[in-house]
């Protein structure tokens, strides 16, 4: 644990020790698990949620000038080191205080989820910019549902550049849930891995950040290397490579991090030369030699060879990231934990991740904004079964489609994301992502879902010697006009690691796995109504260009929900 220098004057040592105790000492302070005595008012705006930070920031402003003015330091390096650690402790004190307030507010809201959702609905209707005035002031769920019928995501698709996108979540709701996800996620990560967020212990290697909400204090104080707001991925990667003591890597999404490691392999020699030329001293040339040696040993375990103290990889979870996470975990990031602070859908944070020690992909659906409903699905099918239910009415083991109400246009939008309830936090469901309804293949009405196809493809790739699946995309043959008189079929594009060519025998294995996974598909193949799936091996650059085309749309959300089924010929 960091302590004040022994030669610090008594008056400063006392203040320093007080800051250390106030900052939580060993990490996140203990919090009540039951209702907060007297209750806490729900946070109604980002400003209200930041109020607890004001005393912390004021103390930070007071302490840092005092430290700078005190001149009896033995050396410049010692003074700078002491200031960095002091700023780090003050920043963590502020974060712990804010996170504790958010946690108490979350406990209170989830204990009375029905009332919390009523308040969320009232805020949504009061802030509506729609002319449907009769709904304002009403919080009756029945009236709300009658006046606002469900709208399918396909009815709200953007047509620009042929890209399918959902309307982004409103800034008000995105800020409220995203700030909560960031504060609670950082505190949970600090508690699970105490050394991860030490000074200069974290580096972001992509321009986008995995934290849904930017922190309201200097991010350097919480350990991140590199300039804030940097946009050059190469500069960010070089900054990370210069620091062998990193304990955490951050990337906007797992797919972006996969791009980083693939680029590191492709441009390793150029990066090594840039490292060696970056400093006339001996440390960086030595680091360049370490980079070359690590790359020569192949991709498996590369991250830990470059950064031996690395513990966790932080990325934001969203649709279409599962294959990238699997590839990273099996190769470059082998032996590392993955943590996502939130689940993002429709461009905003929807679920909170509070348990880094639990299996990856479990999220709490909070009862505050945005206003979330759950649409039950029929057992054995992905069709709508009944009217929507509120969060407190969700049943464990059941699958639901997420429904989000946007206060800007006052639209109840079916997001297409299917989740399964796996537990509960007080009265709110804890869910895991299953699939997206819009990502289905259907050339003869068979409706092969994203999860079914991905499972079949994973089994097929497992039978291709030495292959590791990086990404894939599908299209129905009619869109490409590729049937040429044959039966309609699936065209499948795959990017692989460890395999450069596919034999016809290996290509056929995907079709066999699809028949095993779907009785309907097998029946159509037996009758000849559907032709065998055609597999095309493409370079990773093809999917990088696809993501660039998706991101070029002005209304593109972040993180981009990577499509598995392409509906437009241009894509």
N, C-alpha and C positions, 0 to 999 in steps of 0.2 A: 504494500500500500504506500502511496506517495505521502511524504511528510515534509514540513517546512524545513528549509536549511537551518543548521544549528546556529549559524552566525546571524540569523535574521533578528532584528530588534524585537524585544518582548511584545511591544504593542502590535507589531505586524504578525508575530507568531500567534497571538491570541485570536486575531481576526481570521487568520488562515485556518486555524483549527476549527473555529466556528463554522467557516464555510465548508470544511470537509465533513463535519458532523451533519450540517444542514443538507448537504448534497447527497446524503444517503449512505456514505461510507462504502459498503460492500455492494451497492447497486440499488435495485428498485426497492423502496421501502415497503414494509408489510402493509397490506390493505385489508379492510373489512370485507368479508364475503357475504354479509347480509345487508339489510337495508341500512342506509346511512341515517344516523339519528337526526331527526328534524328534517331530513331530506335535503336534496340539492336541486335547485332549479335546473331544468334541462337547458343545455346550451342552445341558444336561438340564433347565434351568428358566430362567425369566426372571431370577431372582436371579443365577444363574451368569453369564448373558449381560451383566448390568449390573456385574459386579465390576470390569472395567477402568475404569469411570467413577469409582470411589471416589477415587483419587488426584486426578483432575481436579477433582471437586467440592470436595475438601478444599482444593486450591490456590485455587479460586474463593472459598471462604469466608475464606481467609487474606488474599487480596489486596484484596477489596472493603472490609473494615473499615479496612485501612491507607490506602486511597485516601480514604475518607471522613474519617478523622482528620487527614489532612494538610491544613492550612488555608491554605497560601500560594498559593492559586489566584487568578488575576487577576479572575475573575468567576464568578458562579453558573452561567451558561450554559456556560462553558468546562468547569467541573468536571463538570456533568451529562453533557456530550458525551463527555468523556474516560472517565467511568465506563461509559457505554453501550458505547463501543467496546471498552473493556477486558473488560467482561462478554461481549461478542460474541466476542472472540478466545478467551477461556477456554472458552466454550461450544463453539466450533468445534473447539478442541483436544480437548475431551472427545468430541465426535462423531467426529472423525477417528480417534481412538484406538479407540473402540468399533467403528466401521465397519471399520477395518483388521482387528480381531480376528474380526469376523463374516465378512469376505471370506476370510481365511485358513481359517477353519472351513468355509466353503462350498466353497473349492477342494479341501480335503482330503476332504470328504464326497462331492463329485461325482467325484473321481478313483477312488473305490471305492464306487460307487453301490449295488452289491449288498449289501455289508456295512453300509452306512448304512441301507438299507431294512430289513435284518434287525434292526438296533438299534431302528429306529422301530416295527417290528412288535412287538418285545419290550416296549417301553414302552407300546404300545397295549394289549397283552394284560394286562400287569401292572396297569395302571390301570383295567381293565374293571370296571364295576359290575354286569355280567351274571352270573347264576348258572352260566354255562357254564365251570366250573372246569377241565375237562380241557384246555382250550386254554392255560391259564396256564403259563408256563415253556417252552412250545413255540414255536419259530420256524420250523418246517417249513412252507413255503408250501403244499405239497400238502395237508397236514393242515388248515391254516387254510382253504383253499378248500373242502375237503370238508365241514367242520363249519359253515361260514358261506356258504350260497349267496347269490348276488347278489339284491338286492332292488331293484325298480324304484322310481323316485321316486314314481310314481303310487300305490304302495302305502303311502307315508308322508306323503301329503298331509294338511295340516291342514284341517279342515272348518269352522273358526270363520269366521263371516261369509262363507262361500262362497269363501274365498281359498285358492289352491293355494300351499303353501309347502313347502320342504324343511327337514328338521331342521337347525338351525344347528350349525356345527362346534363342537367342545368348546373351552372356554376355554383349556385347556392348550395345545392345538395352535394355536388361533387366536393366542395370545400369542406363541408361539415363532416362527412363520413371519411374523407381522405385525411383530414387532420387527425381524426381519432385513430385511423389505421396507422398513421405514421408514428404518433406518440406512443401508442400501446405496443406497436411492433418493435420500436427501438428499445423500449423498456423490457419487453419479453426477451429480445435477443441479448440484451446486456445481462439479464438474469441468468440465461442459459449458458452463455459464453462470455464470462466477465472480461476477458482480455481482448475480445474482438474489436471493441471500439475504443481502444487506447489511442493516445496521440500518434498520428501518422500510421495507424494500424489498418486503415481502410482505403481502398482505391476504387474509383469508378472508371470503367474501361469503355463505356459507351456515352455518347452525348446525352441520352435520356437517363433519368434516374429511376430506380425501382420504388422509391418512396413516393406515395401518391400526392403528398403535400410538401412543398418546400419548407424547410425549417426556418423559424423566424429569428434565428440567431446565427452567428458565424459558423458555418459548417466545418471550417478548419478546426474549431475548438472541440469538435466531436470526432476528430481523428482522420478526416478524409484528406487524401493527397490530391494535388492537381488544382488548377484554378476553377473557381465556381463558374458555371455556365459555359465551360469549354465545349467547343463544337467539333474539334478535330479528333476523330477516333485514334489516329496514329499518335498524336501528341499525348493523349490520355494513356495509351498502352505503353509508350516509352516511359512516362512518369511512373507507372506501376512497375515496369521492369527494373527501374533504377532502385527500387526498394525491396530487397530480399526479405525483410521482416514483416511483410504484410500478413494480416490475420483474417481479412475478409475481402472478397471481390464483389463489386456491385455492377450490375448491368440492367438496362431497362427491361429486357425480357430474355428468356433463355435462348430464343432464336438469335437475338443480337449477340449474345455471348458466344454462341456457336460460330457465328461469323468471325468474331474476334480470334478464336483459337484456330480456325481454318486459315484466316489471314496470317496469323503468327507462323504457322507452318509454311505457308507459301512464300512469305517475305522475311523469313527468319534471318537470312544473311544480311539483308538491307538493314533490318532492325539492329542486328549485332554491330554493324559498322556505325550506325547512328549512335549507339550507346558508347562505343569506344571513342568516338570523336566528340562526345558531349562534354568531356571534362579532361583537362590536361593531367589530372592526378592519376593514381593507379587504381582507384576503386572501380570506376566504370569500365575501363578495359578488362579488368578481371571479371566484372559482371557480364561483359559481352562474351567472354570465353565460357562462362557458366551457361549462358543462353545457348550457345552453339552445342555444348556438350549435352544439355537437356534435350534439345531437338533431335540430336542424333539417336537418342534412345527410343524415339517413337512417341505416339500420342498418349499412350496409356500412362496415367499418373503424371502428366506433364506439369500440371498446376502445382503439385506438391514438390516437384523437383525444382521449379523456379522459385517457389515461396514455401520453404519447409515448415513455417509456422502457421500456414493457412488453415482455417477451421471451417469456414462457412462461405457459401455463395448466395448472394441476395439478388433475386430477380422478381419482377411483378408477374403474377399468374394471370393468364387470360386464355381464351380459346385458341387451340392450335399449337400449344407449347409443349405438349406431353412428349412428343418424339425427340425434341431438342433436349429436354431434361434427361430423358433416358440415355441419349447418346453422350451427353456431357458426363453423366454419372458413371457410365461404363468405360469411358475413355479418358478424356483430358482432366476431368474433375473427380476421378476415382478416389474414394476414401473421404470425400468431403460431404458435409451436410448442406442441404438446400433449404432456403427460407424465403417465403413470399409474404410480405406484410399484408397483402390484401388480394381479393379476387376482383378483377376488373371486367365489366361487361358494359357494352354500349358507351365506352369511353370514360367511365367513371368507376370508382370503387364501390362495390356492392357488399362484399363479405369481408369480415375482419379475421386476421390470423393471430391468435393469442397463445398458441402452444407450439413453439419451435421444436420442442422435444417429441411431439406427436408425429405420426406419419404425414408426409407432405400432402397438402391439398385439402385440409379440413378448415372450414370457414364458418364463422358465426354470422348469421343474418341479423343485423341490428334493427330495432324497431323505430329508430328516428328516420330522418330524411335520407334518401328518397323513400317515398311510400311504396313498399313492396307487397305484392300479393303472390300467392302460389296457386298455380293452375294444376289440379290433379290430372294424372294421365292414367289411362286404362292399363290394367295389368296385362303384360304380354304384348302391348302395342304402345305406340307413342301418339295416340289420338286423345283429344280432349274428352274427359270423362264427366266432369261436373263443374259447377260454378267455382270461382276462386275462393280460397280460404286465406285467413290472416295468419300471421306467423305463429301465434299461440295455438292455432288449430292444426298445425302440421303433425303428421303421424310418423313415428320412426319406421324406417324401412320403405316408405313410400317414395315414389318419384314425382317431381313437380316441375313444371315449367315456370321460370321467373317472369313476373309481370311487373313492369315499372311504370309509374305515373310521372310524366314530365310536367312540371308546373308551368313551363313557358307556353306550351301549346295545349296543355291539359289533355294529354293523350295517354290512355292505358295501353301500353305497348307490350305485346308478347315478345320477349327478347329472343326466344328460341333456345336459350340455355336450359338444359335439363339437369336438375340436381337431385340427389338422393339424401334424405334425412338420416343421419347416422347417430344422432344424439341430441342433447338439449343443454343449453346454458340458461338456467332459470326457466323462463317461459318461451325462450327463443330457440329456433332450430339450429343445430350444427350440421352442415351439409358438405357433401363432396360433389364435384362436377362429374357429370356422366357423358354428355354429348351435346351437340347443337342440332336442333331439328331441321334447320335449313340445309345441313350438309348431308343430304341423302342422294343416292343414285337410284334412278328408276327408269329403265328403258322399256319395261313391260309391266309396270305397276307393282314391282317387287319391293320397292322402298328399302334398299339396303342402307342402314344408318351409318353414321360416322364411326360409332363405337364398334359396330359389327365388322365394318370393312377394315378398320385399323387393327383390330385383333387378328383377322385373317391375314392381313399383310405382314404383321409382326411374326406370325407362325411361319409364313412362307420365307421371309428373310432369314429366320432362324435355321432354315434348311439350305441356305446358300452359303457354302463354306467361306469363312473369313469375312462375311459381309456384316456391316452395321448400318442400320437405316438412319439417315439424317433428316430427310423430309420427303413428303410425297404430295401429289395432287392428282385429281381425277377429273375426267370429263366424259359425258355421254357421247357415243360415237356420232349421234345425229348432229351435234353442235359443230363437229369438225368435218361432217360429211365424209366420214371415213369408212362407212359400211361397205360401199362399193358392191352392192347387191347381196352382201352377206347379212346375217342376222345382226340386229343391234347389239352392242356390247359396250364394255367399259374400256376407256383408254387411260392407262395409269402411268404417271411419270414419277420416277423415284431417283433420289440422290443417295448414294451409298459411300461408305468408307470401307476400304479394304477389298474392293472387288471392282474391276474395270470392265469386265464383259459378262454378259449373261447368256448362258446356253439356252436352247429351246426347252430342254428338260426343266431347267430352273424357272423359266418363264411360266411353264405349265403348272408349276406347283402352286402359284397364287390362285389359279382357277380352281384347283382341287381344294385348297383351304377355304375358298369362298363357298364352295358347295357344302363343306363340312359345317361351316358357320351358319348358313342360311338354308333351311329346307325349301323355302320358296324359290330361291335362286337355283338350287339343285334341280327342282322339278322343271323349271323353265329351260335349263341347260339340257336335261334329259329329252325334252320334247323338241329341242332345236329352236325354240322361240328366242333364245338369247345365245349369242356367240361367246366364245372364250374371251376372257379379259386379255387385252394386249398391253404388254409391259415395255416401257421405254426407259432406258438408263440415261440420265442427263447429269450434267455437271452442277456443282453447288451454285455456280454463278447464275444459273437459270432461276433458282428460287430467290436469289438476292435481287435480280431484276424484277421479279414478280412483286416482291415487297416494296420495291421502289415505285412501281406503278401504282400500287395500292396507296402508299403514303403520299403520292403526288396529288391526290384528290383533296381539295381545300377543306372538306368536311370530315376528313379521315380522323377517327378517334385514336387516342393512345391509351393502352398499347393496341397495336393493330391485331384484330382477331383473324389470324391466318386462315384463309379458306382452304378446305380440303377438296371441295367440289367446285369446279369453275363453271359458271353459267354463261360466260360471254366468250365468244371466239377470240377476241383481242387478248384476253388474259391467258 
